[in-house]
Amino acid sequence: MANSFSHLLPAPHDIMAAQPWEQPTDLIQAKVLLSRLRSSITRQARTEFFHSKSKMQSVLLLTHTVWSKMEQEMLDNLITSGRANTTH
């Protein structure tokens, strides 16, 4: 059943194959292609800067740390006073 849709997807070697570049025929089209290339590079750099793996990992680590402290505090409060109050 899972392989019933596999014929709709392109083969992996087709995706990774070298794609032919669009060749400009005049100066206007060359400028359009160059602007597309520049915007693609800029978009990729911006995405890497704002969503870098190290930044995402540090946010996840901080979230995990705060969540763990809150969980421990709830457990301590539940054991000592019978209520699960937290200050975070």
VENRA-V701202 format. One record per backbone hydrogen bond with DSSP energy under -1.0 kcal/mol. NH is the residue of the N-H (numbers start at 1). CO is the residue of the C=O. E is the energy in kcal/mol with one decimal. If there is no record, write none. Layout:
# VENRA-V701202
NH:CO:E / NH:CO:E
This chain:
# VENRA-V701202
4:1:-1.3 / 8:5:-1.8 / 14:11:-1.2 / 15:11:-1.4 / 16:12:-1.9 / 30:26:-1.9 / 31:27:-2.2 / 32:28:-2.0 / 33:29:-2.5 / 34:30:-2.4 / 35:31:-2.4 / 36:32:-2.0 / 37:33:-2.2 / 38:34:-2.6 / 39:35:-2.5 / 40:36:-2.2 / 41:37:-2.3 / 42:38:-2.8 / 43:39:-2.7 / 44:40:-2.3 / 45:41:-2.4 / 46:42:-2.7 / 47:43:-2.5 / 48:44:-2.2 / 49:45:-2.2 / 50:46:-2.7 / 51:47:-2.3 / 56:52:-2.3 / 57:53:-2.7 / 58:54:-2.1 / 59:55:-2.1 / 60:56:-2.3 / 61:57:-2.4 / 62:58:-2.4 / 63:59:-2.6 / 64:60:-2.5 / 65:61:-2.5 / 66:62:-2.6 / 67:63:-2.6 / 68:64:-2.5 / 69:65:-2.3 / 70:66:-2.5 / 71:67:-2.5 / 72:68:-2.5 / 73:69:-2.6 / 74:70:-2.4 / 75:71:-2.2 / 76:72:-2.7 / 77:73:-2.6 / 78:74:-2.4 / 79:75:-2.2 / 80:76:-2.7 / 81:77:-2.7 / 83:77:-1.0
